[in-house]
Amino acid sequence: MHFIHAGWLLGGHTMRQKRQRKCKHCHKLYHPDHRARRQKYCSARACRKASKLASQAHWLSDPKNRNYFRGKVNVLRTQAWRKRHPRYWRRRCPKRTNALQETIKQQPIDYKHDKCELFGNALQDMKLTQPAVIVGLISKLTGSALQDEIVCAIRTMQAQGQAILGIGP
């Protein structure tokens, strides 16, 4: 009978028992990240902050780093870097996408020549000039983003508005 070695089943890698370390800040035991060989602090927020402060203090203790951010040369260095990276400080907004629908661009209407009927089959066919805010509001009120349901809601609202104002369809 043959015994199968566990390392062979895992593709040659055996699972080693991870050794715990004591955090230099809170003194609790933690499992260090296997990618960080010199990890001395656990992942608690206060310990990460203490790690950052200790790291900065160590960096500043080197005589060549003490005046790294001071003096005319360093001001010019920083200004040159900012010129090379002009949009670095701006936040990036995720691009908005309209799922499953085409974006309709609003076009000016020539009221003298526009004799089209407002009742079409789809939202794009209605040739309405409602801004996207109105369409979004109707979508929120109806609870649907389907164009056919938005068109039905617009027709109902238009008929109610005409009835309130005393103008017939």
C-alpha positions in Angstrom: 0.0 0.0 0.0 1.3 3.4 -1.0 1.0 6.5 1.1 0.3 9.8 -0.8 2.3 12.8 0.5 0.1 15.8 1.1 2.7 18.0 -0.7 2.2 16.0 -3.9 -1.6 16.6 -3.8 -1.0 20.4 -3.5 1.2 20.5 -6.5 4.5 20.2 -4.6 3.6 22.9 -2.1 3.2 21.8 1.5 1.2 23.9 3.9 3.5 25.2 6.6 2.2 26.2 10.0 2.3 30.0 10.0 4.3 31.4 12.9 2.6 34.1 15.0 4.3 37.3 15.9 3.7 39.8 18.7 2.7 43.3 17.5 5.2 46.0 18.5 2.3 48.4 19.4 -0.5 46.5 21.0 1.6 43.4 21.9 -1.1 41.0 20.7 -0.2 37.9 18.6 -1.0 38.0 14.9 -0.3 36.1 11.7 2.1 38.1 9.5 1.4 38.5 5.8 3.6 36.0 4.0 4.5 38.7 1.4 5.8 41.2 4.1 8.9 39.7 5.5 9.6 42.5 8.0 6.1 43.0 9.2 6.3 44.0 12.9 2.8 45.5 13.4 -0.7 43.9 13.2 -3.4 45.2 10.9 -5.3 47.1 13.5 -5.9 50.7 12.7 -3.9 52.1 15.7 -1.1 49.7 15.0 -0.9 50.7 11.3 -0.7 54.3 12.4 2.1 53.5 14.9 3.9 51.6 12.1 3.7 54.7 9.8 5.0 57.0 12.5 7.9 54.7 13.4 8.7 54.3 9.7 8.7 58.1 9.1 10.9 58.6 12.2 13.3 56.0 11.0 13.5 57.6 7.6 14.0 61.1 9.0 16.8 59.8 11.3 19.1 59.4 8.3 21.0 62.7 7.9 20.5 62.8 4.1 16.7 62.7 4.5 16.4 65.4 7.2 16.1 68.3 4.8 14.5 66.4 2.0 11.4 68.6 1.9 13.2 71.9 2.8 15.1 74.5 0.8 15.0 76.1 -2.6 16.2 73.0 -4.5 13.4 70.8 -3.0 10.8 73.5 -3.7 11.9 73.6 -7.4 11.9 69.8 -7.5 8.4 69.6 -6.2 7.2 72.3 -8.6 8.8 70.5 -11.5 7.0 67.3 -10.5 3.7 69.1 -10.3 4.2 70.5 -13.8 4.9 67.0 -15.1 1.7 65.7 -13.4 -0.8 68.5 -13.7 -4.0 66.4 -13.1 -2.6 64.3 -10.3 -4.6 66.1 -7.6 -8.0 65.8 -9.3 -10.3 63.1 -8.2 -11.2 60.6 -10.9 -15.0 60.1 -11.3 -16.2 56.8 -12.7 -17.7 57.2 -16.2 -21.4 56.9 -16.2 -22.9 54.4 -18.5 -26.5 54.0 -19.5 -27.2 50.3 -19.4 -29.2 48.8 -22.2 -30.3 52.2 -23.5 -28.9 54.7 -25.9 -28.2 58.3 -24.8 -30.6 60.7 -26.3 -29.2 64.2 -27.0 -31.6 67.1 -26.6 -32.2 69.1 -29.7 -33.8 72.5 -30.1 -37.3 72.4 -31.5 -38.5 74.7 -34.2 -42.0 75.3 -33.0 -43.1 76.9 -36.3 -42.5 73.7 -38.3 -42.9 71.0 -35.7 -46.3 69.4 -36.3 -45.4 65.9 -35.0 -47.7 64.0 -32.7 -46.4 63.4 -29.2 -47.6 59.8 -29.0 -45.0 57.4 -30.3 -44.1 53.8 -29.5 -40.9 54.4 -27.6 -39.2 57.1 -25.7 -36.9 58.0 -28.5 -39.9 58.3 -30.9 -41.7 60.7 -28.7 -39.4 63.6 -29.7 -39.9 65.2 -26.3 -37.6 67.8 -25.0 -37.8 66.7 -21.4 -34.3 66.8 -19.8 -32.9 63.6 -18.4 -33.9 64.8 -15.0 -37.6 64.5 -15.9 -37.1 61.0 -17.4 -35.2 60.0 -14.3 -37.9 61.3 -12.0 -40.6 59.4 -13.9 -38.5 56.3 -13.7 -38.2 56.7 -9.9 -41.9 57.3 -9.6 -42.9 54.3 -11.7 -40.1 52.1 -10.3 -39.1 51.1 -13.8 -36.4 52.0 -16.3 -38.2 50.4 -19.2 -38.9 52.9 -22.0 -42.4 51.5 -22.7 -43.5 52.0 -19.1 -42.0 55.5 -19.0 -43.9 56.4 -22.2 -47.2 55.1 -20.6 -46.5 57.2 -17.5 -45.7 60.3 -19.6 -49.0 59.9 -21.5 -51.0 59.5 -18.3 -49.3 62.5 -16.7 -49.9 64.6 -19.9 -53.6 63.7 -20.0 -54.0 64.5 -16.3 -52.2 67.8 -16.8 -54.4 68.7 -19.7 -57.5 67.8 -17.7 -56.3 70.0 -14.8 -55.6 72.9 -17.1 -58.8 72.5 -19.0 -57.2 71.9 -22.4 -58.2 68.9 -24.4 -55.8 66.5 -25.9 
